[in-house]
């Protein structure tokens, strides 16, 4: 599953999302954005003790939050808590005596009985009730449309939602030990951070009380509570309990999803130089989670949509999500960004470490292909939506920062840093950074200093360009052979990034000669460079950045014969992929045969996928025949999926028959789904029958049915509208509903009724992901008739802040900023 599919299917960590672009939109900062910094404080949080009585019938929580503070300076007269929508019942100050307080503008200000002294410890206890929570706590359970939905409670705090379920100083740098005493119905289990100290049962009240304690300080947004009926699966690594929780009956699926966790713990412990620092690691799969996963300290919450059956498992893996959330236990939980503007120290590190585990587990080719995927998803946002520095203090809300720059671009920057330093120095620097700052809040300067302290390298210029500045290098490279001087010549032109200076980066130039490869490293730091290299004869090939270490866009001009040579000889799969794309741009039968030979000998499925797509782009009849045969004979399901996608360019009976056969008989859910999509794209008279079959076919996560729903717009008809409405309705699977919203968006201008349906979904749909998709769709359509509905959502404080923020984004796409 590539990065874009992770976004579309809602498997991303945290709040990562890619905004839909609007015509001409280039600015990251929205109206209302301003320089944002952590507020002043009068005391540091030492310990938070939460005692929560969870009423599942009323969907309420009666809570008591007892917080210990250490006063920062003499004369402190009040302690302030962030708190939104809490029904405060009482407040007790030092000694347990009632305290005076005010609660306004989402802040509880508690008056101290006397001015406190510097270093003095102050304890404040607040009793409160949570009812009809807007965010923070989520009660879910069966209803008329979804009678099989489990009864569960889960919480979520990132970035500023902890204040919705307990009063706290809700900032990432504020680290404290925590305690959770949760009372739930008998038969339920409750998971929280740290070690389980006790479980007490009250037979009279038919309840169980779980007492957890987190001994290593962590940030408020990392505090968690999950409760419901769960099966427990026990594993371990190096004496540390590793626990998986899932709905009863899905134990085998959970083992498939989470089973590599111990291997990841070993790898990350060795890579960072710091053994996993906590007393346990648990993962709990919940229903209707607001995202893919969330790295609560020692107790990650995962969506149950990554629990896969045996048939999906050969092709689908949750390893990327599991490794990402586990990496956060070091980068995000143990070392936490001081302010959200430096959140790349959490998310970029976790994103890169998920790729590093891929390299460790599956090999270099898989790693490089994954990094290529990350580059493409970042470039899409950079080109179509906006370009921004990775670190910026100017934003509207912290959630705005959680985009493709923070995740994918940041991971690419870390890879470029690794290449710049070399593996030995890179890992020496990472270990110094982790060792020095474990348990602390960090900012980018701490990483820069750790690199310099451990390696002697001053990389402030690197960080100024890549982290504090926007964009990436855009190269135009031209190679030619100067026969009169027996030299290879290379001209490199770099386009400046907006009003910013050009990048200065060492880049490898490689020439493949009869005596083997020759490499030269040149610092590209001006708008134009020209290099000359003497050789006895013209090289067989020239490659610019052959290791694909520099995140960049590039136009490389060299003889076509070199591309053909590279297609068959480059040891780097990304080089073979680039060559396949270039060879396909000259659609001759000779080039088709070169591509076909490369496909047949290709051992890495990712390169085979791209070669199949390149073969399809030739639009040649022999290419079609080759792909039809390959759909039957290709063994690797991921490569076979690429073949099915490539066949979408052909509309003849043989192609339709092959796609119909794959849609009906291929063992892979994903190949069948791709065959359905390709059949629809052909717009053949037989396409509707293939779609009809797929709509009736059950599969894991509704993969095949969702493919059919998402493809209906290729065969628009009144019947199509009826089917889209059917699958957009609450009660259908999330995959099918999301696909239906996508199809409705494509056809809304032709069928006005669909536009009204999107407004209804955006206004009140009970499933957050579908509501968000509909809100984004209205912005994409740009129809002013959506303004009243979007304004209503954007101003309704009874809906989550994330939902309101999306509505504001969509309003900006419909009307000029001056009117917003």
N, C-alpha and C positions, 0 to 999 in steps of 0.2 A: 504494500500500500504506500503510495507516494505521499509527499507532504500535502499536496492540494486535496487529496482524498481524505486525509486525516482531518483537515479543516471542514470539508463538506459533510463528512459523516460524524463530526462532533467528537473526535477522539483526542483533541489537543489538550495539553496540560494548561492549567491556569486559565487565563482569559484571552489567550492568543487568538487573534482573528485577523482576517484581511478585509478591510473596508471595501465595499463596492465603490468603484470610481464614478465620479461625475465628470461631465464634459469640462475640460480645462482645469480640473482640480489638481493643484500641485502643492498646496500648503498643508503642513501637518497641524499647526496650531489652529484651533477652531475659535470662533468668537467666544469671548469669556476666558480664553487662556491667559495666564499670567505667570510670572516667576513664582514657583512654589517651593517652599522649604519646610522642614519640620518646625512646628511651633515651639515657643519657649515652654519650659516646664519648671515647676518648683520642687519636684521630688522625683526620685528614681524608683520604679517599681521593683520590689524584691520578690514577692510571692503573691500568686493569685489562687485563691481557693474557691471553687465553684461547687455549690450544693444545689442540684437540679432535680426537681420532681417532675417527671414527664407524664403528662396526661394525654394519652393517644386518642381517647374518645373525644375530648374537647379540642384537641390539637393546641394545647397550652403547656407552658412550662412555668412552674413556680420556683423561683431561684433565690439564692443568697450568694452574693459575691463578697468575699472577705479579702481585702488587699493590704499587704504590708508595703509601706514606702519608706525610703530613707530621704530625709529632707536635704535639699541642696544648699540652702543658705539660711542664715539667721533671719528671724522675723517673718517666716512664712506663715500666712494666716488662712490659706485655703488650699485644698487639693481639688483638681479638676479631672473629671472623667468624660470621655466621649461616650455618648449614649443616645441611641435613636429609637424612639417608639417603645421604650420600656415603661411599664406601669410600676413606678416606684411606690413602694408601700411604706418603707421606713429606712432611715439612715442612722447608723450608730458610729460615733467617733471613738477616740481613745478611751479605753476602759469600758467599752460597750455602752456608753451613755448616749442618749439621743442627741443627734447633731442637727444644727440648722443647715439648710441647704437651699439652693435654687436650682431649678431645672428648666432651662430655656435655650433655644437655639441649638438643640442637640448636645448640650453640655450640662452635666451635673456638677455644680460648684459646692463643695462641702466646706463649711466654716469650721475652723479649729477652735477649741475653747480658749486657747491662748497662743501667742506667737511661738512657733516651733524653732528649735535651734538647728544649726547645721549638723548633719550626721545623726540626728534624732530619728528613731523609728516610730512611725505612725501607722496605726491599723484602723481601717474604715470598712464597715460592713454595710452593704446595701441589699435590702430585700426588694424583690421586684417580680413582676409577672410578664410573660411574653404571650400575647394573644394576637392571632392574625398577623403574624410577622411578615413584613415586607421582604426581608432578606435575613441572612444569617442562619436561621433555623428553618428546616423544610420537613414537614410531616407529609408523608405520602401513604396512599392506601387504595384499596379497590373502590371502584365506582361503577355506575351502570354501564358505561362504555368500555371500561377496562377492569372487569371483575377479577382477573387473575393477578393484578398488581399487588405486590407484597406490602405489608404494613411496616413502615420504617420511619425513622427519624435520622436525619443527618444535618450537619452544620457546615458552614463554609464562611471563611473570614477574609480571604484575599480579594481586593487590596484593603478595603476599609469597611468590611461587613461584620467584623467581630463586635463592633459597637452596637450592632443590632441584636446581639444575644447575650452580651454581658458588658457592664460598664468597665472601661479600661482606658489607658492612654494608648490610643490605637495608632501606633507608629512602628515601622519595621525595626528601628534601632532599639526599641524598648524591650529588653530581654529580662525575663523573670522565670523562676521555677513556678510550676503550676500543679494544681491538685483538682481532680474531678471526682465528685461523689454523686453518682447518677442513680436515681431510683426509677425503675421501669417495671412493666407488668411481669408477673411470673411467667417463666418460659422464654423471656426475651434475654438477649445478650447486649451489653453496652461496652463499646470500645472507646478508649481515649489514649492520651499520650502517656508514655513512660511505662512504669511497672505496675502490675495489678497487685495491690496490697491486700484486698479482701473482697469477698462476696458474701453479703448477708441476705437471708431470706426472711420475709415477714409473712407468715402463713395467714395471719388474720387479715392483712390488707392485700394479700395475694400479689406481693411485689418482691423484687430483688434489687439490692443496692450494690453497685460496683464502685470500688474505691481505687482510683489510679493516681499515681504521682510521677511527675516529670522532674527529674533531678537536675538535669542540665538546663540552664536558662534558655528560653526561646521567645520568639516574638508573639504578640497576641494573635496575629492572623494565622498562626500555625496551631492554635488550640483547636481540638476537635472533640466531637461526641457523635457516635453513630450507634443507633439502637434498633433492634428488630430480632427476628428469628433467623439465625445464621448457623450454618455448619462450620466447624473449625477443622482445618487441615494443618497438621504440624510438620514443620521441617526445621532445619537448623544449619548454621554455618559457624564453625570454630567456637562452638559452645553457646552461641547466641540463638535464642528461639526465633525462628522465622515462621510466621503464621499467615494463613490465607483464610479468609472468611467469604462465604457465598451463600446464596439461598439454598435451602435443602434440596437435594436432587441434582445440583450442578457441580458436585465435587470434582468429577473428572474434567469438566470444562475449566474449572479454576486451576487445577494442576497443569493443564496445557498452557493456560495464560501466564501463570506466575512461576512456573517450575524452574526457570533459570535464575531466579533471584539469588540463591546462594552463590552461584558462579559469578554473578555481577558483584556481589558484596566482596568477594575475594579479589576480583579485578580492581574495583575502585579503591579498596583498602591498600593494595600494593601500588597502584598508580599514584595515589595522593600521598603515600607514605604515612597515612593515618588510618589505623584499624577502625572499622565501623564503630562509632563512639558511644552508641546507646545500648540499653539493656535488652531491647527486642526490636524486631522489625515486623510490622503487620501490614497487610493489604486487605481491604474490605471492599467487596464489589456491591454497589448499591444501585437501585433503580432510579431512573429519571435524574441522574446527577447532572449538574449544570454545566459540566465540562468533561474532558476525558479523565483527568486525574488531578489530585491535589495533594501536595507533599506534606501533609500534617506530620509534625515531628514524631517519628517512630510508628506512625499509624496512617499510612497513605490511604486516601479514599479513591477508589477507581470506579469508573462506569461499568455496569455489568454487561454492557454491549461488547466488551472485549473478551468475554468468556466464549470461546469458540468450540464448536462441536468437532468430532474427529474428522469429518469430511472437509471442513474449512481449514483445519490446522496445517496441512502441508503447504498451503499458500498464504495463509494469514497468520501473523504472529503479533502478540502484544509486547514483544521484547523491547521495542522502541519506547513504548509508554512506560513499561515497568522500569527500564533502565533510566529513563529521564527522571521519573519521580524518585528513584533511589539515589541518583546523583545529587538531587536536591538535599538529601540528608547531610551532605557535606556543604554544597554550594546553594545556600538559601536558608537552611535551618541552622547549621553550625556556624557558618560564615554568612551573615545576612546583610543585604544592602542597607547602608545607613539611611538613605532616602530613596524613594521610588525612582528618582531620576537616574540612579545607578543600578536599576533592577537587572541590567544585563549581567551583572556579577552573579545573579541567581539564574536567570533563564538562558543566557547564551552558554554559560558553563554546562548547565544540564543538557542543553541541546547538543553541544559538542560531545559531551561524555556519552550520550546515547549512541552517537556515531562511533566513538572510540570503542565502545563495547561491541558494536557490529564488526569493527576491524579485528578485535581480539577474538571474537567468537566465530565469525564467518569468513574473514580474510579481507585482504586489501581491495579486491575488486568491488565487493559489496560496499565497503566503506566509501570508496571513491564515487560510486554511483549514488549513494545516499547524499554525499556532499554536493554532487551535481544537482540533485533534486532540490536541496536547500538553496543553492544559488538561483535556480530558476524561480522558485517561489518568492524569494526576496526581490529579484529583478522585476517580477510582475507587479509587486506593490510599488517599487521604486519608479517604474515606468508609467503605470496606469493610475496611481493614486497620489503618492507624494514621496519626497525624498527628505530625510531628516538626519541629524546626528544621532548616534545611538544614545549618548548621554545628553539630555536637555532638561533644564529646569522649567521650561515654558510649556505648560500643558493645561488643559481644562480640568481633567480629573486623572488620578493615577492610572486608571484602567486604559486611558488613551494610549499609554506607552506600550501596552502589551500587544505588539504587532509583529510583522515579519522582520522588521529591523532588529527588534529586541531578541527574537529567537534565532531566525536563520542567519541574518547578516552577522550578528554577534558571533555565532558559531564559526562562520567563515573567517572572521577576523582572528579568532583563536587558532584556526588552522594555519592561516598566513603567519601568525606569530610563531607557531611551532616550526614552520618551514624556515622562518627567518633565523631562529635560534638554533635549530637542529634538535633532534630528539633528546639528546643528553642534557643540554642546557634548558630546554623547555620544561622537562620534568623536574629538573633541579629547582627551577623557579616556582613551579606549581607547588612543590612540596614545601618550599620556604614560605610561600604565601599561606598555605593551609596551616602549617605548624605555628607560624607567628600569630595568625589572626583567628585561630579556632575559638569559638565561643564569643566572638566579637561582631560588632557591626562594622562594615567595610565600605569604602568608596574606591573609585578607580585609582586614585593616587596610591592607595595601599598596594595594589597589584603592581603598579609601575615601580614602586620602591622595592618590593620583594624581588622583582626581576633584576634590578640594578644591584641589590645587596648580594644576590646569589650568583650572578653571572658577570657582573661588571659592565653590563650593557646598558647604555642610556637610550631607552626607546621612547622618550617623550615625544619626539617628532612622529614616530609611528602612531602613537595614541592620539596625538593632535589631529592627524589625518583621518584615521580609521574610526575613532570612537567619538572624539569631540567635533569632528567635521563630517559633512554628509557625503554620500555618493561612493564611487569606486572608480578605478582607472577604466578609461574607454580608449582602447588602442586600435589604430589602423596600421597594420604591419605589411610591408611589401618586400618580398624576397626576389632577387634575380641573380643570374650568374654572369659575371664579367669575364668573358672568355679571353679577352686581350690581356688581362692582368691575372688570369687564373685565380680569381677570388670570388667568394660568395659575398653578396652585398645585401644588407638589410636596412630598410628605412622604417623607423617607428615614429608615428605621429600620435600624440596623446591629446585628447580633447579636454579642455578645462571643465571642471564640475561647476556649472553655474558661474557665480561670481568668485568662487574659491580657487585657490591655486591648484596646480596639477599635483598628482601623487608622485612621491619619490619612493621607488621600490626596486630592490635587486631582482632581476628576472633572468632565468636561465634560457639561453639560446642553444639549441642542440642541432647538430648536423650529423646525419647518418652517412658514413663513408664506407668504402670497400674495406677499410681497416677497423671499422667499428664506429661507435658513437663518439663524437667530440663535443664537449660542453664548454660554454663560456657564460660567465655571470656578468651581466651589465646592469648598472644602476640607471633605470629609466626615470629621469627627473626633470626633463625639459619638454617643451611642446614637440620638439623634433630631434631625433637622433639618426645618425647614419653610421653603420658599422661595416667594416670590410675584413674578411677572414680568408687568408690564402690557403688553397688546397691544390693538390696535383691534378685533380679532376673534379668535375662538378659532383657534389654530394647527391646521394640517392634521395635524400629527404631533408627538409628543414622543419623544425618544430619549435614553437615559441611557448615558453612555460610548459615543457613536456610533462611535468608532474601535476599540472593544474593546481598549483599552490596559491596563486594570486586570484582573489575574487575580482572578476573583470568582465567587461564586454569586449569583444575583439572581432575585427574583420581582417582575416589573414589571406593575403594573395600570394600564391605560389603555383608552379606548373601543375596541370591536372595529373600528370604522371606521378607526381609526388603524393597526391591524395590517394591515388590507387595503390601506390606502394605502402603508404601508411595504413591503409585499410587492412592489408594482409600481414603487417609486420609489427605494428606498434604494441609493445607489451602493456601499455596502459589502456584499459577499456575505454576511457573517455576520449583518447586519441583515435581509437578505432571508430567510435561513435561519430566524432566530428568528421572523420574521413568519409564515412558512409553517407552522411548528409551532403557533403560536397560532391561526391561521385554521383549521387542521385540527381543533382541539379543539371546534369547533362544526360538526359534520358535516352541513351542509345542501348542497343542490345548488348554491345560489348560491356558497357558499364553495368547493365543488369546482371550479366553473367559474373562479373567481378563481385557484385553484392551478394549474389546467390552462393558463390563459393565461400565467401566470408561468413555468411549465415550458417552454412552447413558445417563449417569447421569451428564455429564459435562455441566456446565452452562455458562462457558466463552468460546467464540468462538475460541480464540487463542490457548487455551489448546486443544480444540476439533480438530483443524487443525493438531496439532502435534501428537495427538493420532491416528488420521486417517492415517497419514503417517507411524506411528509405526505399525499399523495394516497391512498396505500394505507391510512393510518390512518383515513380517513373511512369505510371499509368500505361504500361506496356502490356500487351496480351500475354506474352510469355511470363511476365511478372505475376499476372493474375493466376495463371495455371500453376506456377510454382507455389504461390501462397495457398491455393486450394489444396494442393498436395501436402504442404507443410502443416496445415490445420489438422490433418489426420495423423501425420507422422511425428510431429514435434513432441518430445516426451515431457519436457519441463513445462508445467502448467502456466508459469508466468510468461515464458517465451511464447507459448501457444496463445495466450491472451493477446500478446502483441500482434501475432499473425491475424487473429480475428479482427483486431482494430484496423490493421492495414487493409483488410478486404472491404472496408466501408467505401473505398473509392471506386469500386466496380459494381456494375448494375446488371450483369448478365445472369441467365438462369443457373449456370454452374456455380457462380458465387453464392446466389441466394440459397441454392440447395445445400451447399457446404455450411453456410451460416445457420440455416434451419436445423441441420443435423447436429451442429455443436450446441445450439440453444436447447435442443431436446435431450441430447444423449451424453454430452461431455460431463465427466465426473466432477470437474471443477465448477463450483458455483460461479467463480469469477470469469472463467472462460465462457460459460453459458451466458452470463450477464453481458459480457463484451460482444458476444455474437448477436444478442438481441439488439444492443445499441447500434451495431454496424448494419444489421438488417434494416433497422428503421431509417438510418441515414441514406440508404440507397433509394428510399421513397418508391420502392417497387410495389406492384400490385399485390405481391405476396407478403409485404411487410406487415399489414394489419393482422394476418393470421398468426404470424410469429409472435407479435405483441400480445395477441389474445391468449395464446398458449402460455406465455411467460407470466401474464397477470394471474393465471390460475395456479402457478407453481410455487409451492412453499420452499423456503431455503433459509439458511442461517442469516439472521438479521434482515430477512426479506431482501437479500441481495439481488436476486433475479427479478422479483416483482418490481423493486425500486428502479432497476434498469429499464424495465418496460415503461413504467410511469414517467420517468425522466425523458423518455424518447418519444412520447406521444405527440409532441409538438411537430415532429417531422411528418406526421400524417394528420394534419388538422382537419377536423370535421365536427359537426354537432355532437356526435357520439364521443369524440375525444374530450369535449368539455364536460360531458356527464361523468366520464371516467375520472378525470382530474378532480372534480368536485367530490366524487365518491372516496378517493384515496386521500384527499386533503382533510377529510372529516376526523375529528377527535375520536379515538378508539382504534384507528389504524396504526400500524407500526410507525415509529419515528422515521425510519428510512423511507418508507412509502410516502409519508406525509411531507417530508422534506423534498422528495423528488416531485411531488405534486405541486408544491409551492413554486419550484423552479419552472415547471411546465406552465403553470398559470401565468407566471411573469412573462414568459415568452409569447403567450397568446393573448394577453390581456388587452392589447390595443385592437385586436381583431374581434374579440368577444367581450364586450363591456361588462357582462355579468361576472366574469372572472375578476375584474378589477374590484367590483363591489365585494366579492368573496375575500379578496386579499385585505381589504379594509376591515372586514369583520374579524379575520384571523389576527390582524395586527392590534385590534382593539381589545380583545378579551380572551384569546385562546388560552386554555389552562396549561398547555405544554409550552414551557418557556422557549425552547429551541425553535419551535414552529412559529411562535409569535415573533421572535427575533428575525426569522427568515422572511416573514411577511412584511415586517417593518422595513427591512433592508430592500425588499422587492419594490415597495412603494417609492423609495428614494431613487432606485434605479430607473423606474418608469418615468419619473419626473412629471407626473400629472398633478397640476395644482388642486384638483378635486380631493386629493389625499391630505391636504394641509389641515383642515379642521380635525380629522381623526388623529393625525400625528401630533398636532398641538395638544390635544386632549391627553394623549399618552405622556408627552414630554413634561406636562405640568402636574401629573397625577402622582402625588407622593405616596399613594398606596401601592404603587408598582415599584419593582426594584430599580435602583439607580442605573444599572446596566441597561435596562429596557428603555428608561427615559433618555439615556445617552444615545442609544441607537436611533430613537425617534428624532432627536435633535440633529443627528448626522443626516438622516433622510430629509429633514426639512431644509437643510443647507443645500442639498442637491436639487431641490425643487425651486427654491427661490434664492435671489441674491443675498449675500451676507448682510448687506445694508438693511434688508428687511427682516432679518432673523432676530 
